[in-house]
Amino acid sequence: MPDKHSECHILNPHESAWAVYARKLKRLRTEAGHSQAEVGSACIVSGKLISAIETLRRLPGEDVSQRLDKFYEVDFFEEQYHQINRELHLPAGFDQYLVQEEQAAIIYSFQYGYVPGLLQTEAYARELMSQTPHTEDRDEAVAIRMRRQELLEGGEAPLVVALIKEAALRELIGGRDVMQAQYAHLIEMGKRPNISIEVVPNGAGVFVSSGYSLLNYVEGCPVGWTEAGFGFGHLVQESVILHRMRVALDLTRGTASPTAETERLVRTLMEAL
């Protein structure tokens, strides 16, 4: 169900490129008498995804945009997709990663400087966004991050293994109240049977210069995502690089504290604030 922020965009199609895209898709589909399932079939995706795109709960992908142009015989959606990315300053390929992430059976994540996005509170995410360029897009970027967390709910939620450098937990983001809430959230999430939060101690000898994620599936090849500075990243599908990421992940997990130790550390940090 779209949140209040999404509904506002739908009512005002001129507010963002994303909203214009969603409004145009819904209008063309309604005028043609097509169901969301029919449009999804034409785009080789589910009707559920078309619904999510129309209600601003999922970003459209390039492939879907190209197929929508062909299906409705227009020259609009692919260019509008690129405009959305320009407006939101999304790293190239990140929209594809979001689609892959939602389908994953296991999500491995390592973060060097902050709490992983899937485990962030809204206040913590907003503070992080405020310290990066393009703060005019902060609301939209925070909304995207919060929507990503919807995949953690429900009976088909993936297993999440989150590796966090200890220094990231000790970094004071947004002040005492923000960090208290973030620590409490980590403790709560860590109690879920499908979420494992493991801390890599300072001085553990792990020298990874950026965060990364590795997605595993019930069937099919894994997919990776590596982060870089200034809004850049890279979707990884090459088998050689994926193997290196898996080795790095295994070595890092070998230095990490178990989940029980993580909870004790987080509670200690809470009390010290």
N, C-alpha and C positions, 0 to 999 in steps of 0.2 A: 504494500500500500504506500503511495507516495506521501512524503511528509509535507508539512505546511510550506516549507521552502520550495518544494517541487511544484505544488499547486499554484503558487504565486507565479512561477515561470510559465506554466501552461496558460494561465489567464492573460499573460502579457507576452505575446510571441516575439516582441521586439526587444526584450530584455537581454537576451544572449543568443549566440549562434546555435547553441544546444537547444534552446527553447524553440527557435525558428524551425530547426530540423524536425523536432518532435511534432510541432503543430502542422507542418506541411505533410508529414507522413500520415498523421491521423486524418487530415482533410482529404487527401488523395484516396486513402483507403475507404473512407466513409462514402465519398462521392461515387466510387467504383462499386460499392456494395460488397467489398471484400471483408472477410473475417481476418482476425489477426493470425489464425492458423493458416489461412490461404496465403497470406503475404509471407509468413514464415516459411512455408513450403517452397515458394518461389525463390526465396533467398537462402534456402538450405539451412534454416535455423528453426527453432521452435516458435510457436505462436506466443509462448510465454515471454520469449526474448523480445519479440515485437512489442508486446504490451509494456515491458519494462523500458524500452526505448521511448515509447510514446509518453510515459509518465516520468521520464527523467530519472529512472532508477538504474539504468544501464547506459553507458556510452555506446553509440553506434560504432561498428568497426568499418574498416575500409572495404572489405569484401562485401559486407551487407549493403553498404552505400552504393557500390557499383551495381549490384544486382537490383537494388531499388530503382536506380536510374533506368536500367534496361526493362524492368517489369512495367514501370509506369511511363516509359518512353519520354523521359525528361532528362535534362542536363543540370541537375541540382545537387543531389545528395552527396556525391563524391567530393565536390568542391566545398560543400557545407561541412562535411566531415573534417576537411583540412582546416577550415575556418574555426571549427570548435577547438581543435588542437592548438591553433595559434592563440585563441582567446585564453584557453586554460593553461597554456604553456606546458602541455603534457609532453614528456619525453617520447620520441618516436618509438612506436611499438608498444607503448604502455597500455593502450586500449586492447591490444591483442593479449597482453599478459593478463589483464583483468578477466577476459573471457576464459583463458586457460586456468586461472586461479580458481574460478568458480566451479570448475569441473574436476579439480584435483581431489584425489583420495588422501594424499599426505602433502602437507605444506611444511617445508623446512625453511627456516629464516635465520639469518645471522645479521645482527645490527651492532655496529661499532660505537655509534655516538648517541643513540636514542632508543627509546622503547619502540618495538616494531609496530607498524601502522595498524595491524589487525588487533593489537592489544592496547591501543591508545584511547584515553578518554577524549571527549570532544574538546574540553578546555586545554588539555595538553597538546592536542593536535593544532589547535588554534594558535597557541603560543609558539609552536614550532614554525607554523606558516608565517607568523608575524616577523620572524627573524630571517626570512628569505626574500629574494626579490619578487616583484609582481604581487605585492600584498593587496592590490586592488581586487585580486581574484581569490582572496582568502576564503570567503564564504563558500564559493563553489568547490574549491579544493578540499576544504574540510568536509563538505557534504559528500564528495566522492569517497573520501576515506571512511566516513561513517557508514556509507552504504556498502562498502566492501565487507564490513563486519557482519552483515546479514547472513553471510554464508556460514558463520559459526553457529547459527541457530538451526534447530530442527533435527530430525532423526538421521538425516544424511550428511550431517556436518563432517568435514574432513578431520583427520588427525593433524594437529598443529604442533610442531616442535620448534620452539622459539629459543634461539641462543642469543643472549644479550651480554655484551661486555660489561663488566662490573662498573667501569667508569661511566657508562651511560646511565646507570641507575643512580649514581651519585651526583650526576649533573642536575643542578637546580633549574628546572624549566618553569617559568611562570610564578615562582614564589611558593610559599609554604602550603597554601590551600590547594593549589593545583597539584603539587607533588603528593600531598596527603591523599587526595582523591585518586591519583594515578597509582600510588602504592596499594591502596585498598582494592582497586580494580584488578591489579596484577594478582593479588592474593586470591580474590574471588575467581578469576579466570583460571588460575593454576589448580583449582580444586576440581575443575571439570575433567571427566575421564578422557576426553579427546584432546586435551591441551597439556603440553609439557613445557615448562619454562625453566631453562637451564642457564646459569650465570657462568660466564667465562671470567675467572678471577684476574684482577690486575697482576701483571707480571707473569702470566701463564705462558708467555712465549708465542702467542698467536698474533701474527703481524699481517692481518688482512686489511688493506687500505680502504675498503668500502664495503657497504652492506650488499647482501645478495640473497636470493631465494631460489629454492629448487622444488619443483612440483613433480610428484609422482602420481601415476594413474593406475587404476585396476588393470587396464590394458593400454598398450601404446607406449611410446617413448617419453621420457621426462622432458621438462621444459625448465629453463632457468631464466633468472633476471638479475643483472648486475647493475648496481647503482654507480653514478658518477656525479661530480659536482655540477652546479649551475643548471640543474634541471635536465640533465642528460642521463640516459640509461641504455641498456641493450638487452633485447630479448634473445636468449641463447637457445639454439636448437641443434648446434653442431655437436656431434657425439664426442669428439676429442675434448672440447671445452667442458661439456657436461661431466665427463669423467674426472677432469681436474677439479671441478666444483665439488663433486661427490667425495673425492679424496680429502680436499680441504675441510669439508663438513665433518667427515669422520675424525680427522685429526683434531679439529676444534672441539668436538663433543668429548674426545678423550681427556680434555683439560677441564671440562665444565663440571660444576657442582651439580649433584642430583636435585630433583625438584624440591625435596624436603629442606635441603640446605638453602635453596633459593627463597623459600617462604621465610625462613629464619632471618636471612639477610635483609629482606624487604621489611620485615617487622622491626628490625633493629634500626634501619634507616628512617622509618616512620617515627619511631620514638625519639630519634635524635633531632628531628626538626623542631 
